[in-house]
Amino acid sequence: MTSMIAALLLFDGIIMFHEFGHFLLARRAGIAVIEFSIGMGPRLITFVHGGTRYSLKLLPLGGSCAMLGESLTEDDLKYLRAPKVLAGTSYEKAGIVQRFLTIFAGPAFNFLLAFLGSCFLVCVAGSDPARIGKVAPESPAMTAGLQDGDEIISLNGFRTYLFRDLMVYGSFHEGEPLRVVYERDGKRETCEITPEYSEEKKAYQIGISGGGYERAENPGAVIRYAYAESRYWAYVTVQSLEKLITRKVSADNIGGPVRIVGMIGNTVEKSKPYGVLTVAVNLAAMTVLLSVNLGIMNLLPVPALDGGKLILILLELIRGKRLSKQTEYRINLFGFALLMALMMFAVFNDFRMFFRS
């Protein structure tokens, strides 16, 4: 039970941070925020401060930052009729730059949270630099001239900072020849390697292993490796999304909030025997993963998502005028219907996996 509560708090916290980005930039731009809410469904607790209603809702999944100019419920309309209760102007009347920054702030805050979580991980658990710990005898890597202690700079032009970068690049480009740039004794060299398939491991390999995790020695190293950690998860997310779209992986892998909360809860439960610090490290890792995922998914050019709204703003900038309200409404309605269908499919997958297990 404690694990599930922790999972819900983390999940809602990540979403709240996203919505807080919208809220903060909206207020700075002078846009009226009608309601900042945590959860979905009927309101359990609500109060008004500074012209904004703050609410905690029944279902602890999701959240919202409703700005003036968006769709309103009848209850909201009654609330807005109260004298001197609203502070700010309509989202529709704000300038292009203000609207763009307000929408972009949500995903940007997700990336900020991922970076902060990565800083914690690097400080506490260290990081795995892209340095070879051991080259296997008679392996493709040894044949190409790589040695223990070499630092891998890039694979086919893909910059590598972590040893995990090497592993995940190989998993997304199985069997492809590699142009490897590495550094030895301060000098950069290049070699060509073709991975070999291992029947034992059921994977393509070049025959190297990492040197383990290292603590960052100074603030500069913390920032560098925190960036690398966030970048790693962004790369994994984008590549996984590309494989999902091109049907190289099954749609059964699409999960919704039920699976996410369950995954966090399982992580907490398995970490408990190893102490509070281990729980904190694993929760930080989950925060980084989920924050990057939420930021990237929200930037997809799908109507009703932040990315779709940004596309409409850029289109307005190019055309010199906005689309008609009716056209925008139809576009957003289509996007909302698409999102609801995807959400229903994800929740269906969640429960199907739950009953299978």
C-alpha positions as CSV (number, residue, x, y, z in Angstrom):
1,M,0.0,0.0,0.0
2,T,2.8,2.4,0.9
3,S,4.5,1.6,-2.4
4,M,1.4,2.5,-4.4
5,I,0.9,5.7,-2.5
6,A,4.5,6.6,-3.3
7,A,3.9,5.7,-6.9
8,L,0.8,7.9,-7.2
9,L,2.6,10.8,-5.5
10,L,5.5,10.5,-7.9
11,F,3.3,10.2,-11.0
12,D,1.1,13.1,-10.0
13,G,4.2,15.2,-9.0
14,I,5.7,14.8,-12.5
15,I,2.4,15.9,-14.1
16,M,2.0,18.7,-11.6
17,F,5.5,20.0,-12.5
18,H,4.5,20.0,-16.2
19,E,1.3,21.9,-15.5
20,F,3.2,24.3,-13.2
21,G,5.4,25.3,-16.2
22,H,2.3,26.3,-18.1
23,F,0.9,28.1,-15.0
24,L,4.1,30.0,-14.2
25,L,4.6,31.3,-17.8
26,A,0.9,32.1,-18.2
27,R,0.9,34.2,-15.0
28,R,4.1,36.0,-16.1
29,A,2.5,36.7,-19.5
30,G,-0.6,38.1,-17.8
31,I,-2.9,35.3,-19.0
32,A,-5.7,34.4,-16.6
33,V,-5.5,30.9,-15.1
34,I,-9.0,29.8,-14.2
35,E,-8.0,26.6,-12.4
36,F,-4.8,24.7,-11.5
37,S,-5.9,21.2,-10.5
38,I,-4.3,17.9,-9.5
39,G,-6.2,14.8,-10.4
40,M,-9.3,14.2,-12.5
41,G,-13.0,14.0,-11.8
42,P,-15.0,15.7,-9.1
43,R,-13.3,18.2,-6.8
44,L,-12.5,17.1,-3.3
45,I,-10.8,20.3,-2.1
46,T,-10.9,23.7,-3.8
47,F,-10.1,27.2,-2.9
48,V,-9.5,30.5,-4.7
49,H,-6.3,32.6,-4.4
50,G,-5.0,35.4,-6.6
51,G,-7.8,35.0,-9.1
52,T,-7.1,31.3,-9.7
53,R,-9.0,28.3,-8.4
54,Y,-6.8,25.5,-7.0
55,S,-8.3,22.0,-6.8
56,L,-7.5,18.5,-5.6
57,K,-9.8,16.1,-7.5
58,L,-11.0,12.6,-6.8
59,L,-8.9,10.5,-9.2
60,P,-5.2,10.9,-8.5
61,L,-4.2,10.6,-12.2
62,G,-3.3,13.7,-14.2
63,G,-3.8,17.4,-13.7
64,S,-4.5,20.6,-15.7
65,C,-3.9,24.3,-16.0
66,A,-7.0,25.8,-17.5
67,M,-6.5,29.2,-18.9
68,L,-9.1,31.8,-19.9
69,G,-10.0,31.3,-23.5
70,E,-10.2,27.5,-23.3
71,S,-13.4,25.4,-22.9
72,L,-15.2,26.0,-19.7
73,T,-17.7,23.9,-17.6
74,E,-20.9,25.5,-16.4
75,D,-19.5,25.5,-12.9
76,D,-16.5,27.5,-14.1
77,L,-18.8,30.0,-15.8
78,K,-20.7,30.5,-12.6
79,Y,-17.4,31.0,-10.8
80,L,-16.2,33.5,-13.4
81,R,-19.3,35.6,-13.0
82,A,-18.3,36.5,-9.5
83,P,-17.0,40.1,-9.3
84,K,-13.3,40.8,-9.3
85,V,-12.4,37.2,-9.1
86,L,-10.4,36.8,-12.3
87,A,-6.8,38.1,-12.7
88,G,-5.4,38.5,-16.2
89,T,-6.4,38.5,-19.9
90,S,-7.6,35.7,-22.2
91,Y,-5.1,33.3,-23.7
92,E,-6.5,34.2,-27.2
93,K,-5.6,37.9,-26.7
94,A,-2.0,37.2,-25.6
95,G,0.8,37.8,-28.2
96,I,2.3,35.0,-30.2
97,V,5.5,34.9,-28.2
98,Q,3.7,34.8,-24.9
99,R,1.4,32.0,-26.1
100,F,4.3,30.0,-27.6
101,L,6.4,30.3,-24.4
102,T,3.3,29.4,-22.2
103,I,2.7,26.2,-24.1
104,F,6.3,25.2,-24.5
105,A,6.9,25.7,-20.7
106,G,5.1,22.5,-19.9
107,P,7.5,20.2,-21.7
108,A,10.5,22.4,-20.8
109,F,9.7,22.0,-17.1
110,N,9.6,18.2,-17.7
111,F,13.1,18.4,-19.2
112,L,14.2,20.6,-16.3
113,L,12.9,18.1,-13.8
114,A,14.7,15.3,-15.6
115,F,17.9,17.2,-15.5
116,L,17.5,17.9,-11.7
117,G,16.8,14.2,-11.1
118,S,19.9,13.3,-13.2
119,C,22.0,15.6,-11.1
120,F,20.8,13.7,-8.0
121,L,21.6,10.4,-9.6
122,V,25.1,11.4,-10.7
123,C,25.9,12.8,-7.2
124,V,24.7,9.8,-5.3
125,A,25.1,6.8,-7.7
126,G,27.7,8.1,-10.1
127,S,27.7,7.6,-13.9
128,D,29.1,5.2,-16.4
129,P,31.5,7.0,-18.7
130,A,32.0,5.6,-22.2
131,R,35.3,4.0,-21.3
132,I,36.2,0.4,-22.1
133,G,36.9,-1.7,-19.0
134,K,37.8,-4.9,-20.8
135,V,38.2,-6.0,-24.5
136,A,37.4,-9.6,-25.0
137,P,40.1,-11.8,-26.7
138,E,39.6,-12.5,-30.4
139,S,36.6,-10.1,-30.5
140,P,35.8,-7.7,-33.3
141,A,36.9,-4.8,-31.0
142,M,40.3,-6.4,-30.4
143,T,40.8,-7.1,-34.1
144,A,40.0,-3.4,-34.8
145,G,42.7,-2.4,-32.3
146,L,40.7,-1.2,-29.3
147,Q,42.3,-1.5,-25.9
148,D,41.3,-1.5,-22.2
149,G,40.9,2.2,-21.1
150,D,40.0,3.6,-24.5
151,E,37.2,6.2,-24.3
152,I,34.6,5.9,-27.1
153,I,33.8,9.3,-28.5
154,S,31.2,8.4,-31.1
155,L,29.6,5.6,-33.1
156,N,28.8,6.4,-36.7
157,G,28.7,10.1,-35.7
158,F,26.5,9.5,-32.7
159,R,28.2,11.2,-29.7
160,T,28.6,8.9,-26.8
161,Y,29.0,10.1,-23.2
162,L,27.9,7.0,-21.3
163,F,28.8,3.3,-21.7
164,R,25.0,2.8,-21.9
165,D,25.0,5.0,-25.0
166,L,27.1,2.3,-26.7
167,M,24.8,-0.5,-25.7
168,V,21.5,1.3,-26.6
169,Y,22.9,2.5,-30.0
170,G,23.9,-1.1,-30.8
171,S,20.4,-2.4,-29.8
172,F,18.7,0.1,-32.1
173,H,21.2,-0.6,-35.0
174,E,21.7,-4.3,-34.7
175,G,24.5,-5.7,-36.9
176,E,25.3,-2.4,-38.6
177,P,29.1,-1.7,-39.3
178,L,30.4,0.9,-36.9
179,R,32.8,3.7,-37.5
180,V,34.3,4.2,-34.0
181,V,36.0,7.3,-32.9
182,Y,38.0,6.7,-29.7
183,E,40.5,8.6,-27.5
184,R,43.7,7.0,-26.1
185,D,46.4,9.0,-24.2
186,G,44.8,12.3,-25.3
187,K,44.8,11.4,-29.0
188,R,41.7,10.6,-31.1
189,E,41.8,7.6,-33.5
190,T,39.2,6.0,-35.8
191,C,38.5,2.3,-36.6
192,E,35.9,0.3,-38.3
193,I,34.1,-2.6,-36.5
194,T,31.5,-5.0,-37.7
195,P,29.5,-6.6,-34.8
196,E,29.3,-10.4,-34.7
197,Y,26.2,-12.3,-33.7
198,S,26.5,-14.3,-30.4
199,E,24.3,-17.4,-30.3
200,E,24.8,-17.5,-26.5
201,K,23.7,-13.9,-25.9
202,K,21.2,-13.8,-28.9
203,A,22.5,-10.4,-29.8
204,Y,25.2,-8.6,-31.9
205,Q,28.3,-7.8,-30.0
206,I,31.7,-6.2,-30.6
207,G,33.3,-7.7,-27.5
208,I,33.8,-4.9,-24.9
209,S,32.6,-4.3,-21.4
210,G,32.4,-1.1,-19.3
211,G,34.6,0.0,-16.5
212,G,31.7,0.5,-14.0
213,Y,30.3,3.6,-12.4
214,E,32.3,6.6,-11.3
215,R,31.5,9.6,-9.0
216,A,31.7,13.0,-10.6
217,E,34.7,14.9,-9.3
218,N,33.4,18.5,-9.6
219,P,30.3,20.5,-10.4
220,G,31.2,20.7,-14.1
221,A,31.3,16.9,-14.3
222,V,28.0,16.6,-12.5
223,I,26.3,18.9,-15.0
224,R,28.0,17.1,-18.0
225,Y,26.9,13.7,-16.8
226,A,23.5,14.9,-15.8
227,Y,23.0,16.2,-19.3
228,A,24.2,12.8,-20.6
229,E,21.8,10.9,-18.4
230,S,18.8,13.0,-19.6
231,R,20.0,12.7,-23.2
232,Y,20.3,9.0,-22.9
233,W,16.6,8.6,-21.9
234,A,15.5,11.1,-24.6
235,Y,17.3,9.0,-27.2
236,V,15.7,5.8,-25.9
237,T,12.3,7.4,-26.0
238,V,12.6,8.8,-29.5
239,Q,14.0,5.6,-30.9
240,S,11.3,3.5,-29.2
241,L,8.6,5.8,-30.5
242,E,10.1,5.5,-34.1
243,K,10.0,1.7,-33.9
244,L,6.5,1.8,-32.5
245,I,5.3,4.0,-35.4
246,T,7.1,1.9,-38.0
247,R,5.6,-1.3,-36.3
248,K,9.0,-2.7,-35.5
249,V,7.7,-3.3,-32.0
250,S,4.3,-4.5,-30.9
251,A,1.6,-2.0,-30.0
252,D,1.1,-4.2,-26.8
253,N,4.1,-2.2,-25.5
254,I,1.9,0.9,-25.2
255,G,1.1,1.5,-21.5
256,G,-1.1,3.9,-19.7
257,P,-1.2,5.4,-16.2
258,V,-2.2,2.1,-14.5
259,R,0.9,0.4,-15.8
260,I,3.1,3.4,-15.1
261,V,1.9,3.6,-11.4
262,G,2.3,-0.2,-11.1
263,M,5.8,0.0,-12.5
264,I,6.8,2.7,-10.0
265,G,5.2,0.8,-7.1
266,N,7.1,-2.4,-8.0
267,T,10.3,-0.4,-8.2
268,V,9.7,0.9,-4.6
269,E,8.7,-2.5,-3.3
270,K,11.9,-4.2,-4.7
271,S,14.1,-1.4,-3.4
272,K,12.9,-1.4,0.2
273,P,15.1,-4.2,1.4
274,Y,18.2,-2.3,0.4
275,G,17.4,0.9,2.3
276,V,16.0,4.4,1.9
277,L,18.9,5.6,-0.3
278,T,18.3,2.8,-2.8
279,V,14.6,3.7,-2.9
280,A,15.4,7.3,-3.5
281,V,17.9,6.5,-6.3
282,N,15.4,4.3,-8.1
283,L,12.6,6.8,-7.7
284,A,15.0,9.5,-9.1
285,A,15.7,7.2,-12.1
286,M,12.0,6.7,-12.6
287,T,11.5,10.5,-12.4
288,V,14.1,11.1,-15.1
289,L,12.6,8.4,-17.4
290,L,9.0,9.5,-17.0
291,S,9.8,13.3,-17.2
292,V,11.7,12.9,-20.4
293,N,8.9,10.7,-21.8
294,L,6.2,13.1,-20.9
295,G,8.1,16.1,-22.3
296,I,8.8,14.4,-25.7
297,M,5.3,12.9,-26.0
298,N,3.8,16.3,-25.4
299,L,5.9,17.9,-28.1
300,L,4.5,15.5,-30.8
301,P,2.7,17.5,-33.5
302,V,-0.7,16.1,-32.5
303,P,-3.7,18.4,-32.1
304,A,-4.7,18.9,-28.4
305,L,-1.1,18.1,-27.3
306,D,1.4,20.9,-26.6
307,G,3.2,20.1,-29.8
308,G,0.0,20.5,-31.9
309,K,-0.7,23.9,-30.2
310,L,2.8,25.0,-31.0
311,I,2.4,24.0,-34.6
312,L,-0.8,26.1,-34.8
313,I,1.0,29.1,-33.3
314,L,3.9,28.7,-35.8
315,L,1.3,28.4,-38.6
316,E,-0.2,31.7,-37.4
317,L,3.2,33.3,-37.5
318,I,3.7,32.2,-41.1
319,R,0.2,33.1,-42.3
320,G,0.1,36.4,-40.5
321,K,-3.3,35.5,-39.0
322,R,-4.9,32.8,-36.9
323,L,-7.1,30.0,-38.2
324,S,-10.7,30.6,-37.6
325,K,-12.1,29.5,-34.2
326,Q,-14.2,26.8,-35.9
327,T,-11.2,25.4,-37.8
328,E,-9.1,25.3,-34.6
329,Y,-12.0,23.7,-32.7
330,R,-12.3,20.9,-35.3
331,I,-8.6,20.3,-35.3
332,N,-8.4,20.1,-31.5
333,L,-11.6,18.0,-31.4
334,F,-10.0,15.5,-33.8
335,G,-6.8,15.5,-31.7
336,F,-8.7,15.0,-28.5
337,A,-10.7,12.1,-29.9
338,L,-7.4,10.6,-31.1
339,L,-5.9,11.0,-27.6
340,M,-8.9,9.5,-25.9
341,A,-8.8,6.5,-28.3
342,L,-5.1,6.0,-27.6
343,M,-5.7,6.4,-23.8
344,M,-8.4,3.8,-23.9
345,F,-6.2,1.4,-25.8
346,A,-3.4,2.0,-23.3
347,V,-5.6,1.3,-20.3
348,F,-7.0,-1.8,-22.1
349,N,-3.4,-3.0,-22.5
350,D,-2.7,-2.2,-18.8
351,F,-5.6,-4.3,-17.6
352,R,-4.9,-7.1,-20.0
353,M,-1.3,-7.3,-18.7
354,F,-2.6,-7.1,-15.2
355,F,-5.0,-10.1,-15.6
356,R,-2.3,-12.1,-17.5
357,S,0.1,-11.7,-14.6
